[in-house]
Amino acid sequence: MSERATVDLSRFDNSKTFDPGAGLVKRTIWYFTNALFFLNPCFPFRSPKPALLRLFGARVGKGVVIHPGVNIKFPWKLSIGDHSWIGQRVWLDNLDRLTIGSNVVIAAGAVVTKDVPDNCVVGGIPAKVISTIENDLEEPEEAAAAEEAE
Ligand SMILES: CC(C)(COP(=O)(O)OP(=O)(O)OC[C@H]1O[C@@H](n2cnc3c(N)ncnc32)[C@H](O)[C@@H]1OP(=O)(O)O)[C@@H](O)C(=O)NCCC(=O)NCCS
């Protein structure tokens, strides 16, 4: 039988060890931005979302698709690579730095707490790699270099 840790939540205080990475004002403005434009199922537009995330310090690549109902903890601790899709009701619970690779699909309802590598599908709670994606698309620079070499 496995041993259980004893935790007294009434004594829990992480204020000295946990760094949210932004002050109260920025966190509060983000809370409402997240609620209005990301979590809100009545905001159907995808195109402003990457720019909004960048405004709050996230690194977001090109062609990123973020579906409605997504909950993001701290955008200033988030990186998303190119052409990655975040499904409906995904929770990016990034208390620490979180990097989502390029060409990634995060399945609807997943809770992501750890980095996600390039070229894969992840899903579940906590999110795990479900399958890998073959990526035979060349980067434009690589394609141009290959053409020049021919
Ligand atoms: C995400 C999705 C496209 C993955 O499809 P896929 O890569 O073809 O994967 P499969 O359906 O073949 O499933 C492969 C395995 O992962 C598991 N799996 C699939 N989706 C899962 C999920 N959301 N959470 C946990 N496990 C999942 C399957 O049970 C299967 O397990 P098994 O091999 O033990 O039987 C598919 O689950 C789906 O359509 N989800 C709902 C819609 C969605 O999230 N779309 C993406 C929005 S951006």
PDBQT file of the ligand as one rigid body, heavy atoms in Angstrom, charges set to zero:
ROOT
HETATM    1  C1  LIG A 201      -7.649  15.146 -31.182  1.00  0.00    +0.000 C 
HETATM    2  C2  LIG A 201      -8.010  14.076 -32.188  1.00  0.00    +0.000 C 
HETATM    3  C3  LIG A 201      -8.112  14.744 -33.572  1.00  0.00    +0.000 C 
HETATM    4  C4  LIG A 201      -6.911  12.992 -32.191  1.00  0.00    +0.000 C 
HETATM    5  O1  LIG A 201      -7.176  12.102 -33.247  1.00  0.00    +0.000 OA
HETATM    6  P1  LIG A 201      -6.083  10.979 -33.660  1.00  0.00    +0.000 P 
HETATM    7  O2  LIG A 201      -4.709  11.565 -33.666  1.00  0.00    +0.000 OA
HETATM    8  O3  LIG A 201      -6.618  10.381 -34.915  1.00  0.00    +0.000 OA
HETATM    9  O4  LIG A 201      -6.137   9.974 -32.472  1.00  0.00    +0.000 OA
HETATM   10  P2  LIG A 201      -7.071   8.655 -32.329  1.00  0.00    +0.000 P 
HETATM   11  O5  LIG A 201      -8.514   9.067 -32.339  1.00  0.00    +0.000 OA
HETATM   12  O6  LIG A 201      -6.643   7.636 -33.352  1.00  0.00    +0.000 OA
HETATM   13  O7  LIG A 201      -6.693   8.142 -30.891  1.00  0.00    +0.000 OA
HETATM   14  C5  LIG A 201      -5.370   7.636 -30.600  1.00  0.00    +0.000 C 
HETATM   15  C6  LIG A 201      -5.334   7.293 -29.123  1.00  0.00    +0.000 C 
HETATM   16  O8  LIG A 201      -5.425   8.502 -28.350  1.00  0.00    +0.000 OA
HETATM   17  C7  LIG A 201      -6.582   8.441 -27.493  1.00  0.00    +0.000 C 
HETATM   18  N1  LIG A 201      -7.221   9.763 -27.528  1.00  0.00    +0.000 N 
HETATM   19  C8  LIG A 201      -7.819  10.367 -28.575  1.00  0.00    +0.000 A 
HETATM   20  N2  LIG A 201      -8.280  11.583 -28.230  1.00  0.00    +0.000 NA
HETATM   21  C9  LIG A 201      -7.969  11.737 -26.916  1.00  0.00    +0.000 A 
HETATM   22  C10 LIG A 201      -8.185  12.759 -25.982  1.00  0.00    +0.000 A 
HETATM   23  N3  LIG A 201      -8.821  13.889 -26.313  1.00  0.00    +0.000 N 
HETATM   24  N4  LIG A 201      -7.734  12.588 -24.726  1.00  0.00    +0.000 NA
HETATM   25  C11 LIG A 201      -7.083  11.469 -24.367  1.00  0.00    +0.000 A 
HETATM   26  N5  LIG A 201      -6.852  10.442 -25.202  1.00  0.00    +0.000 NA
HETATM   27  C12 LIG A 201      -7.288  10.574 -26.466  1.00  0.00    +0.000 A 
HETATM   28  C13 LIG A 201      -7.491   7.405 -28.116  1.00  0.00    +0.000 C 
HETATM   29  O9  LIG A 201      -8.316   6.806 -27.127  1.00  0.00    +0.000 OA
HETATM   30  C14 LIG A 201      -6.493   6.416 -28.662  1.00  0.00    +0.000 C 
HETATM   31  O10 LIG A 201      -5.996   5.604 -27.606  1.00  0.00    +0.000 OA
HETATM   32  P3  LIG A 201      -5.680   4.051 -27.866  1.00  0.00    +0.000 P 
HETATM   33  O11 LIG A 201      -4.602   4.012 -28.912  1.00  0.00    +0.000 OA
HETATM   34  O12 LIG A 201      -5.218   3.564 -26.521  1.00  0.00    +0.000 OA
HETATM   35  O13 LIG A 201      -6.953   3.441 -28.339  1.00  0.00    +0.000 OA
HETATM   36  C15 LIG A 201      -9.356  13.418 -31.833  1.00  0.00    +0.000 C 
HETATM   37  O14 LIG A 201      -9.265  12.930 -30.523  1.00  0.00    +0.000 OA
HETATM   38  C16 LIG A 201     -10.543  14.347 -31.918  1.00  0.00    +0.000 C 
HETATM   39  O15 LIG A 201     -11.162  14.467 -32.952  1.00  0.00    +0.000 OA
HETATM   40  N6  LIG A 201     -10.868  15.035 -30.786  1.00  0.00    +0.000 N 
HETATM   41  C17 LIG A 201     -12.030  15.904 -30.675  1.00  0.00    +0.000 C 
HETATM   42  C18 LIG A 201     -11.932  17.190 -31.497  1.00  0.00    +0.000 C 
HETATM   43  C19 LIG A 201     -10.653  17.943 -31.271  1.00  0.00    +0.000 C 
HETATM   44  O16 LIG A 201     -10.147  18.041 -30.179  1.00  0.00    +0.000 OA
HETATM   45  N7  LIG A 201     -10.120  18.484 -32.379  1.00  0.00    +0.000 N 
HETATM   46  C20 LIG A 201      -8.913  19.280 -32.375  1.00  0.00    +0.000 C 
HETATM   47  C21 LIG A 201      -9.235  20.715 -32.118  1.00  0.00    +0.000 C 
HETATM   48  S1  LIG A 201      -7.913  21.801 -32.529  1.00  0.00    +0.000 SA
ENDROOT
TORSDOF 0
